[in-house]
Amino acid sequence: MRYISTRGGIAPIPFDEAVMMGLASDGGLLVPESLPQVEADILADWSRLRFQDLAVEVLKPFVGECIPEQDLIDLINESYASFSHPAVTPLVPLGEQHILELFHGPTAAFKDVALQFLGNLFEYLLARRGGHLNILGATSGDTGSAAIAGVRGKARIQIFILYPQGRISPIQERQMTTVLDANVHCIAIRGTFDDAQRIVKQLFQDLRFKAQYALGAVNSINWARILAQMVYYFYAWGQLCQGNPECRVSFSVPTGNFGDVFAGYLARRMGLPVERLIIATNQNDILTRFVHTGIYAAGEVQHTLSPAMDIQLASNFERYLYFLSGERPEVVQNWLESLTGTGELRIDEDQRAQVARDFQARAVTDAETLEQIRRTYEEEGYILDPHTAVGVRAASALDCGKCVCLATAHPAKFGEAVVRAIGREAPYPPALKNLLDRPTRSILLDADETTVRQFMQRTLAP
Ligand SMILES: *Cc1c(COP(=O)(O)O)cnc(C)c1O
């Protein structure tokens, strides 16, 4: 399997190069040249596999010749050994619906499913090719801790994560700063999340610095993250349908950067019998508006109770645009030019009809989110985190039927919203216990590009 760019500017590359490249060098996103098709009898076989073995089967054609099968098996087993549930992503019934619990990893958020694998994959590829990687990122919460958990203690990787001092939740800060491995560098910034993000962007734009220090990113544009997230769609279908090809399942997906739901879209294109894919957004509803109107136009970011979805321009959306265009990079280019030039992108009637076949969408307010947490707790005794509640709410509003709602975070991680909804916190999972008692390490720096650059140079000096 080889990979090309949504913007058509690179010659096809193999899997390992696609993983190390992250963002395509022409500014586009990497996508597979073609999608493997999975027949009904194979799906039936897969539905009997445990999560790890299924992951090997799903990933194999995408990895191609790049990684020998036994190495892939080892990488996957190692990645999911850090999950506290034997099923890795268990499916639990909830009234009419089902909840796919994706939060049993080391940081209690679904990003662990991809980042535990990506960390091991980076280490494996670096050991083989030689070289080092210095990961740099800014976080307002979940991504930073999941990225740190993915690469802590890895020999050829250093990670620098910037976050705004005093503006992320104490639990989320502790999840990063209690990781004491020497390769982990948590940087609190005297400023806002936007300041942290601006500094990271400036450092990446300094191409000499980027090359000299082998800077890399772990944001959701890395192809390997999408790939790892496809596995649990197959897994949930297998659990619910036991391999019966007539059995179709719908999924409701709390959506921010469009990585998670895009993985479901690809699983369906590969032949998984998916009935409906629901994009569930909070008040940051650009994707919902797109599905309803065919116009993609960013608004102001609003702060909500589901902060991991407080996103306007979704970084993976370009991948969908590529498929919507009929895999024509020149059409994607035109759309993106229009988006940059006029602030919006419009699709034609045929494409709108296609979007309506691909997705349904629903925007959920904070009040509805709280109400859903309350109702599910009262009716089922199950505590939803606010992100998951957005998905469950969208599923009920759209009569989702035989429906799997993806649970993207453990409710204890978002205690404030949960307390507001039901008057008590969720019990802490192992990943979040004793965080406040553990020693921490971080450095506080001014919100200034040069200060951060100098800190990195000092830290990385041989
Ligand atoms: C990142 C995240 C999401 C959004 O996932 P995308 O792939 O960005 O759409 C939803 N919920 C939680 C808890 C997250 O951390």
The ligand as a MOL file (V3000), in Angstrom:
LIG
                    3D

  0  0  0     0  0            999 V3000
M  V30 BEGIN CTAB
M  V30 COUNTS 15 15 0 0 0
M  V30 BEGIN ATOM
M  V30 1 C -10.2870 14.4340 20.6990 0
M  V30 2 C -11.5930 14.1320 21.3450 0
M  V30 3 C -12.8020 14.1120 20.6150 0
M  V30 4 C -12.8840 14.4800 19.1360 0
M  V30 5 O -12.2980 13.5410 18.2940 0
M  V30 6 P -11.8840 13.9560 16.7880 0
M  V30 7 O -11.1860 12.7880 16.2290 0
M  V30 8 O -11.0060 15.1660 16.9390 0
M  V30 9 O -13.1550 14.2800 16.0790 0
M  V30 10 C -13.9650 13.7840 21.2860 0
M  V30 11 N -13.9580 13.5090 22.6080 0
M  V30 12 C -12.8270 13.5170 23.3440 0
M  V30 13 C -12.8980 13.2270 24.8010 0
M  V30 14 C -11.6000 13.8160 22.7470 0
M  V30 15 O -10.4760 13.8340 23.4820 0
M  V30 END ATOM
M  V30 BEGIN BOND
M  V30 1 1 1 2
M  V30 2 1 2 3
M  V30 3 2 2 14
M  V30 4 1 3 4
M  V30 5 2 3 10
M  V30 6 1 4 5
M  V30 7 1 5 6
M  V30 8 2 6 7
M  V30 9 1 6 8
M  V30 10 1 6 9
M  V30 11 1 10 11
M  V30 12 2 11 12
M  V30 13 1 12 13
M  V30 14 1 12 14
M  V30 15 1 14 15
M  V30 END BOND
M  V30 END CTAB
M  END
